[in-house]
Amino acid sequence: MDGEERRRSDAQRSIMTDSNITGDLRIPERVTLKKEIGLLSACTIIIGNIIGSGIFISPKGVLEHSGSVGLALVVWMLGGGIAALGSLCYAELGVTIPKSGGDYSYVTEIFGGLVGFLLLWSAVLIMYPTTLAVIALTFSNYVLQPVFPHCVPPYMATRMLSAICILFLTWVNCYSVRLATRIQDVFTVGKLLALGLIITVGLMQIYGGNYESLTPQVAFRFDKPPSIGQIALAFLHASFAFSGWNFLNYVTEELVDPRRNLPRAIYISIPLVTIVYTLTNIAYFSSMSPDELLSSNAVAVTFGEKLLGMFSTLMPISVALSTFGGINGYLFTSSRLCFSGAREGHLPSLLAMIHFKHCTPIPALLVCCTATIVILCIGETHNLINYVSFINYLSYGVTIAALLYYRWKKPNLYRPIKVSVLVPLCYLLFWALLLGFSLHSEPLVCGVGLVIMLTGIPVYFLGVYWRDKPKCIYEFIEWATYLGQRVFFVVFPQFDPIEVTPEWTDKTSATSKASGPF
């Protein structure tokens, strides 16, 4: 029996001993990630992660850079089309390599450990904790707005409420996958109802004849024709509102029948969000002039104040509910990224363990929660999100380029879904243009994003590539892992070999037995 197997058996015996003291807690015969995400929950994960605070904030940026109402609406529709192209590519990757972890798992499988680790490093260190922190701060600001109607909510109050929200949802995700997905279902319906209210009121305005801004003569009137760079920036703002379309791929192993439900959820969710976003912007323009929209810091709130009268408080409440569901979705999916990284040997093996009874990745969830609260305490979250947005789009392009490389490398591999080669090529063309203009217009921001990613190179070689570490380091890792298992009642999950292809089944079992990088 090697050290890893001994540690697992000792930890399991320890948990059994502790359970005799704390109550009737019996370890199931098979501890594994539960397949509890059906088609409805899969759709709400995608919709819930896409619809956050973006649609309530981004319309201003899209209009500002596009220069006209008509071009802004075209940008919103094309933004949905680009997200659809990317999601089709991810659907092929998701059913060909049915592993949780999304971009990271696919890039690691195709391009190797170093490239995958760099994506993992930037995502776990900055990208997802910062995004979670920004969404949580948006939630707390809107919740506290009625309490402080004539001033900005206090700094400490917003941080405290954000931390409480993150801690509560972390507890929910630690306790039950089913409860977390039910919360996602409910709050996604709430988001769609809030946007449905905006759309309904807007359509009533149009029916009443208030559609001057939407007539072709006015909609495509430019005070100054926008440059290609400005149009690219408009797409960046729209892309921010559509971000999250790839998050279902992070939980592939918890999907019921992923080869059917993964593509179905994508085909349902992306067109639905695109239609809702376009109609929402039409509703905005039916009741607000372009100048009014550009002068507003919270478009939905201004919309409510103008048209809903005494019911205008529904708008900040709706935004708060929307962001609450967004936090839950980000926690649910980003914790699976830590879990997948640990299983591949790129993070400490404790993060690849799940609770023996609830079957939830408690250590990975606690890491995401802790990193987010640390980012909250730093305070400069909006600057950080600017730096890592570049990394986010870079990871999309690298992953879709990996799809083309994998087709060339393994042309005879069985692919349940195989999209036309024009789909990834069109996405990569758009991605290259967008990234190129971003580098040209914001070289410092993009440069800092690249530096953050490249700091993972020495960490990879010291933590992962270097195998002959001093014995004391391995002993400390073993002790810390054993302690973590006893504290959190977690064990290594068993994986169902039916759901994976033979080409990487052996690789998965081998990496799950690896001691990891630390």
N, C-alpha and C positions, 0 to 999 in steps of 0.2 A: 504494500500500500504506500503510494507516494504522499508527499506532504499535503498536496491539494485535496486528495481523497480523504486523508486522515482528518483535515480540518473540517471538511463537510460532515463527516460522520460524527466527530466530536461535537460540532455545533448542534447537529440534530439531536444528539443525546442530551445536550445541555438544555435545549428548548423543551424536550419531553420532561426533563426533571423539573424545570421551572413551571411547566404547565400543571404539574401535580400540586404545586403550591398555590398558584393563582386561580385554579378552577379547572373545569372540564374542557381543556383545549387539546383536541387530538389532531395530530398531523394527518392530513389526507394521504391516501395511498399514492396519489399523483398530484404533485404541486406544479402547476403550469399557468401561464397567462390564459385567462378565460376568454373565450370567443363570445362576447356579449354585445358586440356592435353590429346591429342589423343595418338594413338599407336606410331606414329613417334616421337612425343615429349617425350613420355615415354622412348623410346629406347635411344634418345639422352641424356636424363637426366642420365640414367645409364652409357652409354658409355662416356659421357662428364665428369662425376664425377670420373670414373675409370681412364680414360686416362688423366692424368695431367702431372706432371713432372716425375713421377715414371719410365716410360719406357725409359726415356732419362738419368736416373741416376742409377736406381737399377741394370741394367745388371752387373755393376762392382762388386757390393756386392754379387750378386748371384754367379758369377764366382769365386770370391775370396774365398768364404766359401765352395763351392762345390768341387773345386779342379780340375775340368776338364770341357771341352766344352760339352761333351756328357751328363754328370750328370747335368750341368747347364740347358740344354734344357729340360731334364726330369723334373727338378724342376719347370720350367716355365709351362710345360703342366699340371703337377700335381697341381700347384698353381691355375690354371684355373679350374681344376676339383673340388678342395676344395671350391673355390668360388661358383661354380655351385651347390654343395651340400647345402651350406649355403643359397643360394638364393632360392632354392626349398623350404626349411623350411620356409623362410620368405614369400614366395608366399602363403603357406598354412595359416600362421598367418595373412597375409594381407587381405585375402578374408574372413577369419573367424571372425576377429576383424577389420572391415574396417574403422579404424580411422587413421587420420594423426598423425605422431609422431614416427613411426617406433618402434625401440627397447623399448623406454620409454613407449609408450602407451601399448604395449603388456605385458611388465613386470609389469606395474602398475595394469593392469587388472587381471593378473594371480597371482602375488606374493604379491600385495598390495602396499600401498603408500610409505613406507620407502624405499624398494628396488628400486622402480621406481624413487623416488626423488634422490637417490644417483647417478643413471645413469644420470639423468637430470642435477644435480648439477655439476658433473665433466665435462659433455659435454658443458654446457653453460659457465661455469667458465673458463675452460682451453682448452678442447679438440678441439672444432671447431674454436674458435678464434685463437688459436695457429696454427692450420692447415691452416686457411685462411691467416694468417700472413706469414707463410713460402711460400705458393704458390705465394702470392703477391710479396714477396721479390725475388723469382725466376723469376717472370715476369719482374720486374724492372731491375734486373741484366742483363737479356738477351736483353732487349730493349736498355739499356745503353752501352752494350758491344761495338757496333760499334762506339760510341762516345768516349769511353775510350779504344782503342784497345790494348794499351801497359801497362795498369795498372788496378787495381780493381776499379770499380766505387765508388765515394765518399759515405760515410755513409749517409749523409743527403740527397743526391740526390736520393738514392735508397728508403729511407724512405718516402720522399715527393712524389715520383712517385707512390709508393705502396699505400699511403693514397689517392691520387687522383683517382687511379684506383678503390679502394674500395668504395669511396664516389660516384663516377659516377655509378657504378653498383648497389649500394644501391638505388640511385635515380631511375634507370631503374626499379628495382624490386618494388619500392613503386608506380611507375606510372602505370605499367601495367603488369599483369601476361602474357598476350599474347606476349608483346614485349620481356619480359625476356626469355620466351621459344623459341621465334624466334632467339634471340641471341645465345641461347644454341644450337639450330639446326644448325645455320650457322657455329659456331666455332667447333662443333663436326665434321661436314663434313670437315672443315679445318684440324683438327687433323688427321682424317683418310687419307686425301690426303697427308699430310706430311709423315705419316708412309707408305703410299702407294708408295711415292717416294723412301724412304729408301729400301722398299722391292723390288721394280722394279730394282733399281740399283744393289742390292744384287743378285737378280736372274740373271741379266746380267753377273755379275762376275762369278757366278756358271756356267752359260752357256759357258763362256769363259775359263773354266777349273780351276778357282781359288776356289777350295773347299777342299784343303788339310786338313784344321783344322776340317772339317766335316766328314772325313772318319772314320769309326769305330776304326781303329787301332790307330789313333791320338786322336780322340775325347774322348776316355775313358782311355787315358794315364794319370796316376796320378804321380806327383812328390812325393807326400806323401798322402796316403789314408786318406780321411777326417773322423773325428770322428762323432758320432751321433749328438753331440752338434753343430759341424760345419754345418752339413746338416740342422739342425733345424734353425740355423741362416740364412742359404741360403733361406729357406722357409719364414723366417720373412721378408727378403728383397723383395722376390717375392710377398708376401702378401701385403706389402706396396704399390706395384704397382697396385695390384688388389683392394685396398680399395676403397669403394664407391659403391660396388655392391648392398648395402642395401638401398640406398638413395631414391629410388622411393617410398618406404614404408612410407617416411616422408610426402608425398603429396597425399596419397590415396584418400582423399576426393575431390581433384581437378582433379582426373582422370575421363575421360569419360568411363563409363561401367567398373569399376575397376575389377570386377570379371572375366572379359575376358581379358582386356588389361594388367593388372598387371602381370599375369603369362606369357602371350604372349611376353611382353617386356623383361622379364627375359630370356625366352627360346631363344629369338633372340640375345640379347645383350651379354650375358656371353660367349657363344661359339664363337661369332664374335670377341670379345676382346681377347680370348685365342688364336685363330688362328692368329690374327694380331700380338700379342706379340711374339708368337713362330717364325713366319716368320721374324719379325723384328730382333730378336736375331740371326737367321740363316743368315740374311743379314749382321749384324755386323761381325759375325765370318767369312763370306766369303771374307771380305776385310781387317780385322784386326786380327793380331795374338793375342793370349791371353795376352801376355806381353804388347802389345800396348793398349789393352782395359783396362787392370788393371792400366796402368799409366795415363789414361785419367780421368779428372774430369768431363767432359761433353762428353759422348760417341757419341751422335748424331753430335755434333759440330766437333769432331775429324773425324768422318765418312765423314762429308761434306767436310772438308778441304782436305781429302785424295783423294776423288773421284769426287767431283763436281766442283773443280777448281774455276773459276770466279763466279760460282753460289753457292759457299759455304756459303754465307750470308743467303741463304734460311733456313739453319738449325736453327740458333738462332732466326730468325723471326718465324719459325714454332713452336719452343718451347715457345716463348712469346705468340703466339696466343693460343697455347694449354693451357697454364696456365691462360690466360685471361678467356677462357671458363670455366676452373676449378673453378676460383673465383666466377663466376656467378652462377654455379651450387651449390657450397657450400653455398653461401648466400641464394639462393632460398630455399634450403632444411633445413638448420639449423634454419632459421627464423620460419619455421613451427614447429620445435621442441619447441621453446619458446612459440609459439602460443598454442600448445597442452598442455604444462605444465601449462600455465595460465588457460586454460579451465578446467583442472582437479583440480584447486585450489592450485597448488604448486608454482606458481609465481604470481606476482601482476595481478589483473584482467584486467588492462589496456592492457596488452600484448595479451589478448584474443580478442581484438577488431580489426575490419578492417575498412578501409576507406569507407564511405557511398556511394561513387560514383565509385571509382576504384576497390573496394572489395579486397584490398591488406592489409596484416597485417603490417601496417607502424610502430607501436611501437615496435613490435618484430624485424623487420628489423633494426631499429635504435639501438636497444640493441646489436645485433650482430655486426653491424658496429662499434659502440663505443668500445666494448670489443676488437675487432680486432685491432683497432688503438692504444688502450692502450698497448696491447701486442707488437705491432710494436715499441712503444716508449721504452719498457723495453730492447729490443735488444737481449736478450738471447733466441731467439725463438727455435734454434736447440736443445738446452739443454731441453727446455720444451717439445718439441715434442717427445724426447726420453722418458721422464717421463710418458707422457700420452698415448703412443703407447700401453703400457701394459693394461691401462684402456679400450682402444678400443677393444682389443681382448678379454678381460674379459667380456665386455658387449655382444659380439657376443655369447660367450658360455652360459652366463646366459639366454639370450633370447631363444636359441635353447633348453636348458634344460627346459625352461618354456613351450615350445611346448609339450614335453613329459609329463610334469606334468599336463598340461591342458587336454591332451587326457585321462589320468588316472582319473582326477577329473571330467570331463564332457564327458564321452565316447559317449553319444547319441546326442551331439551337432551337428547340421548340418554344414558340412565342404564342401564347393564347390570343394576344392582341398584337397586331403589327400595323402601325400607322404608315401612311405614305411617306416616303423619304422627303417629300416637299414640306411636310409639317415641321420636322425639326430644322430643316434648312431655312424656312421662312422665319421661324422663331429666332434662330441664331443671327440672321441678317438684322432683324429688328434689335436684338440684344446688343450686337456689335455697334450699331449706330448710336443706341442709347448710351452705352458705356463710353464710347468715344467722345460724344458731346459732353458727357458728365466730366470726363477727365479734362477736356478743354476748358469748360466753364468753372469747375471747382477742383483744380489740381491739388490744393492743400488737403481738402477733405478726403479725396480719393487716395492721396498718398498716405495719410494717417491710417485709413482703413487697411491698405496693403501692409503697412508696418505692423499693425495689430495681428494680422493673419500670419505674417512671416516670423513673428516672435515664437510661433509654435515649432519652428524647425529645430532649434537646439533642444527644446523640451522633448520632441519626438526622439531624437538620437540619444538623449540621456535617459529618458524614461522607458521607451519602447524598444529601440534598436539595440541598446547596450544590454546584453543578457548576463554578462559575468559580473554582476554587482557584488559588493562585499556581503558576506553571509549575514552580518548584523542587520543590513537593510531588509533582507528577505524575512528575517526573524521578526523584525518590527512590523512588517506588512502582515505577516501571519497572525501576530498578536492582535493588531488593530482590526483585522477582518473578523477574527474569532470574537472579539469584544463587540463589534457591531452586530454580529449575528445574534448574540445573546441579548443585546439591548433592544433590537428592533424585531426579533423573532422572524428572521428572514433566512431563506435557503435558496440554493440554486434551482431554477425551474427546470422542468423536463420539457423537451420540445417534441412536437408531433412531426415525425419524418414524412408523413403523407403530404404535408403542405409545401414541401420544398423540393427542388430539383436535385437529382443525384450529383450534379457537378459541384455543388457547394455544401451538400449535407455533411461530408467529412470535414470540410473546412470549418463549419460552424461548431461541430462537436469538438474539434481540436482547439479552437480559440476559447471555447467556454471552459476548457480545462487549463488554459494558460494562467500563469500567475499574474498577468497584467503588468503594467508599466511601473507600478510603484510598490 
